[in-house]
């Protein structure tokens, strides 16, 4: 045997069932047996039997099965064989039990005189299963009554309270039981710590579930019996539950600079049984989470009329290189270790590499000996990204000019020297040597001037040569010193 596929509930026209007195009129009971299907699938039922215990003992229900009336729903037959009652469908279609279920009635049952608990064995035969169920009915003493459980008010708004009241016979213990949104709640004591009385009331706060069904559990201990008598009375309270609503959902920022930066989400939600942020349950009205990539954060509120959602897009800023430039971009003279400043403007980078070496800040100075290229790598979200720049090395060219090649005695000669290097970068000294020819022999004159200009070199020298007749220039030689690669020498020869 296995469990039954259908569900069964038995109620009586007495609350609770009372045994018959030893004298006077017997206790006559009508039982209503409700059969239901909660599987959401049709169950092909071939028969259902209800087997009662017949006799005069505490474990028996009635002393005599004679005269018990039966009633079956349309399409079913209910037959009796002593204390066994068997229900069978008249047609195969009637045996297909769905959500409507069945109700069988047994009437004119005379309860025996012994207080106790009796066992009804229910046997269910379907095409796929034969199952049994033991159903217990309690027989209370004569004149033991359990009045109706009441609630005031019977309809409340979610979060409000109701006051339960009852009027029962003394001698038993009483408990209230109901199911809230989280777990089953059982109340056995009043607010002052005493046990619930036979006649009393109790206020239940903060009702959340609709409906909230309250049960009054009555337990009576009977001397000489191992099993107490148990009976419950119930009453439903309607709880008006408003639709769940998200009033607001905001983020402390919708753009973060780096992956892993935290964003605080704040919300205002009403009538929610549960709130989730990106599928994870959250409490309160805010949560701080790290954001590792651009994505949508979804707040979902569960409850009546829900779920409802609200989404916020949070963007992680992609790493980018706005500029990468050298200063200067051209230097003069190979192997001169010219200092060049490489500067960059980079956003949202977690690390910078210059030609695979880690760098920080916004610039770095590097020596340049030859035409070179540089690569900047920025690591970050949607990275890495790269930028390249270069520095060109050009030769140092010196230009010499003479204002007047023929110099008469006492006259002045002007020599101009220019070069396309930045002497300030080399602390260069410029030496100019004149070789002049007089009447009988060459005359060597040498002058020097330190080049202090920060732009391209341009030096002019004016020299009075004295009273030398027929003086003329044979050549002019210019020497640029201070370059690590060595001095640069240029000679000028007049054309006439």
C-alpha positions in Angstrom: 0.0 0.0 0.0 1.0 3.6 -0.6 -0.3 7.0 0.1 -3.5 8.2 -1.5 -3.4 10.4 -4.6 -6.6 12.3 -3.5 -7.0 14.5 -0.4 -9.7 13.9 2.2 -11.5 16.0 4.8 -14.3 14.9 7.2 -16.5 17.3 9.1 -19.5 16.6 11.3 -22.7 18.5 12.2 -21.5 18.5 15.8 -18.7 20.7 17.0 -17.1 18.6 18.3 -18.6 15.1 18.0 -20.0 14.0 21.4 -20.5 10.5 22.7 -24.0 9.3 23.5 -25.1 9.6 27.1 -25.8 6.5 29.2 -29.3 7.7 29.6 -31.5 9.8 27.4 -31.3 10.4 23.7 -28.2 9.1 21.8 -25.8 11.4 20.0 -26.7 11.3 16.3 -24.0 12.5 13.8 -23.9 13.3 10.1 -20.5 13.1 8.5 -19.6 14.9 5.3 -16.6 13.4 3.5 -15.0 15.8 1.0 -12.6 14.3 -1.6 -10.4 16.8 -3.6 -7.7 16.7 -6.2 -4.8 19.1 -5.7 -2.5 17.6 -8.4 -3.8 19.7 -11.3 -4.1 16.5 -13.3 -7.1 14.1 -13.8 -7.0 11.1 -11.5 -8.9 7.9 -12.8 -10.5 6.6 -9.6 -12.1 3.1 -9.6 -13.3 3.0 -6.0 -13.0 4.7 -2.6 -13.9 2.8 0.6 -14.4 4.1 4.2 -14.0 1.5 6.9 -15.2 2.4 10.4 -14.6 0.6 13.7 -17.9 -0.8 15.0 -18.4 -1.6 18.7 -18.8 -0.1 22.1 -15.2 0.5 23.0 -13.4 3.9 23.1 -11.6 3.1 19.8 -14.9 2.3 18.1 -17.2 4.9 16.4 -20.7 3.5 16.6 -22.1 0.4 18.2 -24.3 -0.6 15.3 -24.1 0.2 11.6 -27.7 -0.5 11.0 -29.7 2.5 9.7 -26.8 4.7 8.6 -27.9 6.7 5.6 -25.7 7.4 2.5 -25.6 10.0 -0.2 -23.3 10.1 -3.2 -22.6 12.7 -5.8 -24.0 12.4 -9.3 -22.4 9.6 -11.3 -21.3 7.7 -8.1 -22.8 4.9 -6.0 -22.2 4.4 -2.3 -22.9 1.0 -0.9 -22.7 -0.4 2.6 -21.5 -3.7 4.0 -21.6 -3.5 7.7 -19.1 -0.8 8.8 -17.5 -0.6 5.3 -18.8 1.9 2.9 -17.6 1.7 -0.7 -18.0 4.4 -3.4 -17.7 3.4 -7.1 -18.2 5.5 -10.3 -21.2 4.6 -12.4 -19.2 5.3 -15.6 -15.6 5.6 -16.4 -16.1 9.3 -17.2 -17.5 9.9 -13.6 -14.3 8.3 -12.3 -12.2 11.0 -13.8 -11.7 13.3 -10.8 -10.5 16.8 -11.5 -10.5 20.1 -9.6 -14.2 19.9 -8.7 -13.9 16.9 -6.4 -16.5 14.7 -4.7 -18.7 14.9 -1.5 -20.1 11.9 0.3 -22.6 12.0 3.2 -23.1 9.4 5.9 -26.1 10.3 8.1 -27.9 9.0 11.2 -24.8 7.7 12.8 -25.3 6.9 16.5 -22.0 7.5 18.4 -21.2 5.0 21.1 -20.8 6.0 24.8 -17.0 5.8 25.1 -14.8 8.9 24.9 -11.8 8.4 22.7 -10.3 8.6 19.2 -11.6 6.4 16.5 -9.7 5.5 13.3 -11.4 5.6 9.8 -9.4 3.7 7.2 -9.8 5.2 3.7 -8.7 2.9 0.8 -8.4 4.5 -2.7 -8.0 2.5 -5.9 -7.0 4.2 -9.1 -5.6 2.9 -12.4 -2.1 3.6 -11.2 -2.2 3.2 -7.5 -3.8 1.7 -4.4 -3.4 3.9 -1.4 -4.6 4.0 2.2 -5.1 6.8 4.7 -5.9 6.6 8.4 -8.2 9.5 9.4 -8.8 10.1 13.2 -12.0 11.4 14.7 -12.2 12.4 18.3 -15.3 11.6 20.4 -15.7 14.2 23.2 -17.6 13.8 26.5 -21.3 14.6 26.6 -22.1 18.3 26.6 -18.5 19.2 25.8 -18.8 22.1 23.3 -16.5 24.2 21.3 -18.2 27.4 20.3 -17.5 29.1 17.0 -14.2 30.8 16.6 -14.8 34.5 15.7 -12.8 37.4 14.5 -13.4 41.1 14.7 -13.0 42.6 12.3 -13.3 39.9 9.7 -11.7 42.0 7.0 -8.6 44.2 7.5 -5.9 45.9 5.5 -2.5 44.4 5.3 -0.5 45.1 8.4 -3.7 45.7 10.6 -4.8 43.5 13.5 -7.9 41.4 14.4 -9.2 40.1 17.7 -10.1 36.5 17.9 -12.7 35.2 20.5 -14.0 31.8 21.5 -16.4 30.2 24.0 -15.6 26.6 24.9 -16.1 24.1 27.7 -13.5 24.1 30.4 -11.1 21.2 31.1 -9.2 21.3 27.8 -6.1 23.2 26.7 -6.4 25.7 23.9 -4.1 27.0 21.2 -4.4 29.4 18.3 -2.7 28.6 15.1 -2.3 30.5 11.8 0.1 30.7 8.9 1.8 34.0 8.3 4.0 34.9 5.3 7.1 33.3 6.8 6.1 30.4 9.0 3.4 28.7 11.0 2.6 30.6 14.3 1.2 28.8 17.3 -0.1 30.8 20.3 -0.6 28.9 23.6 -0.4 31.7 26.1 -2.0 35.1 26.6 0.0 38.3 26.7 0.3 38.0 30.5 2.0 34.6 30.3 -1.1 32.5 31.2 -2.5 29.7 29.1 -5.4 30.5 26.8 -8.7 30.2 28.7 -11.7 28.2 27.6 -13.6 31.5 27.1 -11.4 34.4 26.0 -10.0 36.6 23.3 -6.6 37.4 21.7 -5.5 40.1 19.3 -3.2 39.2 16.4 -1.1 42.0 15.0 0.3 42.7 11.5 -1.7 40.4 9.3 0.1 39.8 6.0 -1.4 36.8 4.2 -4.8 36.8 2.4 -6.8 35.1 3.6 -5.3 34.4 7.1 -7.1 31.3 8.4 -7.1 31.0 12.2 -7.5 27.6 14.0 -8.6 27.1 17.5 -6.9 23.8 18.5 -8.7 22.0 21.4 -6.8 19.3 23.2 -8.5 17.2 25.9 -6.6 14.6 27.9 -8.7 11.5 28.8 -7.8 9.4 31.9 -6.7 5.9 30.9 -6.1 6.7 27.3 -2.7 7.2 25.7 -3.9 9.6 23.0 -5.6 12.9 23.8 -8.7 14.1 22.0 -7.9 16.8 19.4 -10.4 19.1 17.6 -10.0 22.3 15.7 -12.3 25.1 14.7 -11.3 27.6 12.1 -12.2 31.1 10.9 -10.9 33.0 7.9 -10.0 36.7 8.0 -9.8 38.6 4.7 -6.6 40.7 4.4 -6.7 43.4 1.7 -3.2 43.4 0.2 -2.3 46.4 -1.9 -0.4 45.9 -5.1 3.4 45.9 -4.8 4.9 49.1 -6.1 8.4 50.5 -6.6 8.1 54.2 -5.9 11.8 55.1 -6.7 15.0 53.4 -7.6 18.2 55.5 -7.8 22.0 54.9 -8.0 24.7 57.0 -6.3 26.3 57.3 -9.8 25.5 55.8 -13.2 29.1 56.0 -14.3 32.2 54.6 -12.5 35.8 55.3 -13.5 37.3 51.9 -12.8 36.0 48.3 -12.7 35.3 47.3 -9.1 34.2 50.8 -8.0 31.2 50.6 -5.7 27.7 52.0 -6.4 25.0 52.5 -3.8 21.5 51.7 -5.0 18.6 53.1 -3.0 14.9 52.2 -3.4 11.5 53.0 -2.0 9.1 50.0 -2.3 5.7 49.4 -0.8 3.7 46.2 -0.2 6.6 43.9 -1.2 7.0 40.4 0.3 10.5 40.2 -1.1 12.9 42.6 -2.9 15.7 41.4 -5.2 18.6 43.2 -6.9 19.8 41.4 -9.9 18.2 38.2 -8.6 19.7 38.4 -5.1 17.5 39.0 -2.1 18.1 42.3 -0.4 16.9 43.8 2.9 16.2 47.4 3.9 16.1 50.2 1.3 19.7 50.3 0.0 22.6 48.1 -1.1 26.2 48.9 -2.1 27.7 46.6 -4.8 30.9 46.6 -6.8 30.5 47.3 -10.5 32.9 45.3 -12.7 31.5 46.0 -16.1 28.9 48.0 -17.9 25.5 46.5 -17.2 21.8 46.9 -16.2 20.9 46.6 -12.6 17.3 45.4 -12.1 15.3 45.9 -8.9 12.4 43.4 -8.6 9.7 43.6 -6.0 7.6 40.6 -5.3 4.1 40.8 -3.9 0.4 41.2 -4.8 0.0 42.2 -8.4 3.8 41.6 -9.0 6.5 41.2 -9.7 7.3 44.7 -10.7 10.8 45.8 -11.9 12.9 49.0 -12.4 16.2 49.1 -14.2 19.2 51.4 -14.1 22.1 51.3 -16.5 25.5 51.7 -14.9 28.5 52.4 -17.2 32.1 51.7 -16.5 34.2 54.4 -18.2 36.4 52.8 -20.9 40.1 53.6 -20.7 41.3 56.1 -23.3 44.4 58.0 -24.4 43.5 61.5 -25.3 47.1 62.6 -26.3 50.6 61.4 -26.3 53.3 64.0 -27.5 57.1 64.5 -27.3 58.7 67.8 -26.5 60.7 68.5 -28.6 59.7 66.3 -31.5 63.0 66.9 -33.3 66.5 66.9 -31.8 69.8 67.6 -33.4 72.9 65.4 -33.5 73.1 61.6 -33.1 74.2 60.0 -29.9 73.7 63.2 -27.9 71.4 61.9 -25.2 69.0 64.8 -25.8 66.4 64.9 -23.0 62.9 64.7 -24.5 59.7 65.0 -22.4 57.0 62.5 -23.3 53.7 63.8 -22.0 50.2 62.1 -22.1 46.6 62.7 -21.2 45.0 59.4 -20.2 41.7 58.7 -18.5 40.4 55.8 -16.5 43.6 53.8 -16.6 44.5 51.3 -13.9 48.1 51.0 -15.2 50.4 52.7 -17.8 53.3 51.1 -19.7 55.8 53.0 -21.7 57.6 50.6 -24.0 56.6 47.8 -21.5 57.9 49.7 -18.4 55.4 50.9 -15.8 55.2 54.7 -15.6 53.1 57.0 -13.4 52.1 60.6 -13.5 51.5 62.6 -16.7 55.0 62.7 -18.2 58.5 61.3 -18.2 61.9 62.5 -19.5 63.9 60.2 -21.8 67.3 60.6 -23.5 67.2 60.4 -27.3 70.3 59.4 -29.3 68.7 58.5 -32.6 65.3 58.7 -34.3 63.0 56.7 -32.1 59.4 55.7 -31.6 57.6 55.2 -28.3 54.4 53.2 -27.4 52.1 54.0 -24.5 49.8 51.2 -23.3 46.9 52.1 -20.9 45.2 49.2 -19.1 41.6 49.6 -18.0 37.9 48.7 -18.8 37.6 47.7 -22.5 41.4 48.0 -22.7 44.2 47.9 -23.2 44.5 50.8 -25.6 47.6 52.1 -27.3 49.2 55.3 -28.6 52.4 55.9 -30.5 54.7 58.9 -31.0 58.2 59.5 -32.4 61.2 61.8 -32.1 63.3 62.6 -35.1 67.1 63.2 -34.9 68.4 65.7 -37.5 72.0 66.7 -38.2 73.4 70.0 -36.9 74.0 72.3 -39.9 76.0 75.5 -39.5 75.7 78.5 -41.9 78.4 81.2 -42.1 78.1 84.5 -44.0 80.5 87.5 -44.4 79.0 90.9 -44.9 82.0 92.3 -46.8 84.9 90.3 -48.1 87.2 93.3 -48.8 88.2 95.1 -45.7 90.2 98.3 -45.9 92.5 99.5 -43.2 90.5 100.6 -40.2 87.2 99.3 -41.4 85.1 96.8 -39.6 84.0 93.3 -40.9 80.8 91.6 -39.8 80.6 87.8 -39.6 77.2 86.0 -39.1 76.9 82.4 -37.9 73.7 80.4 -37.6 72.9 76.8 -36.9 69.8 74.7 -36.6 70.5 73.1 -33.2 69.2 74.3 -29.8 72.4 75.3 -28.0 70.5 75.6 -24.8 70.1 71.8 -24.8 73.8 71.2 -25.1 75.4 74.2 -23.3 77.3 74.7 -26.5 80.3 77.1 -26.9 80.9 78.7 -30.3 84.4 79.5 -31.4 85.0 81.6 -34.6 88.5 81.8 -36.1 89.3 84.4 -38.8 92.3 83.8 -41.1 93.2 87.1 -42.8 95.9 88.0 -45.3 97.8 91.3 -45.0 100.5 92.8 -47.1 103.1 90.2 -46.4 101.7 87.3 -44.4 98.5 85.6 -43.1 97.1 87.0 -39.9 95.2 84.6 -37.6 92.5 86.0 -35.3 90.3 84.0 -33.0 87.1 85.0 -31.2 84.7 83.0 -29.0 81.2 83.6 -27.8 79.0 81.3 -25.6 75.7 80.5 -27.3 72.9 81.1 -24.8 69.9 81.3 -27.1 67.1 78.8 -26.5 66.1 78.9 -30.1 68.0 78.1 -33.2 71.4 79.5 -33.0 72.1 82.9 -34.5 75.3 84.7 -33.6 76.8 87.9 -35.1 80.3 89.2 -34.5 81.7 92.6 -35.4 85.5 93.0 -35.2 87.7 96.1 -35.9 90.9 94.8 -37.6 93.1 97.9 -37.2 95.4 99.7 -39.7 96.3 96.8 -41.9 96.5 97.8 -45.6 95.1 95.5 -48.3 93.6 93.2 -45.7 91.4 90.4 -47.0 89.7 87.3 -45.5 91.2 83.9 -46.6 88.6 81.8 -44.6 86.4 81.8 -41.6 86.2 78.6 -39.4 83.4 78.0 -36.8 83.6 75.3 -34.1 80.5 74.2 -32.1 81.6 72.4 -28.9 79.7 70.7 -26.1 78.0 68.0 -28.1 78.5 64.5 -26.6 79.2 63.2 -30.1 82.0 65.7 -30.5 82.7 69.1 -31.9 81.1 70.3 -35.1 83.5 72.3 -37.3 82.5 74.3 -40.4 84.8 76.4 -42.6 83.8 79.3 -44.9 85.9 80.3 -47.9 85.0 83.6 -49.7 84.3 83.3 -53.4 86.6 86.2 -54.3 
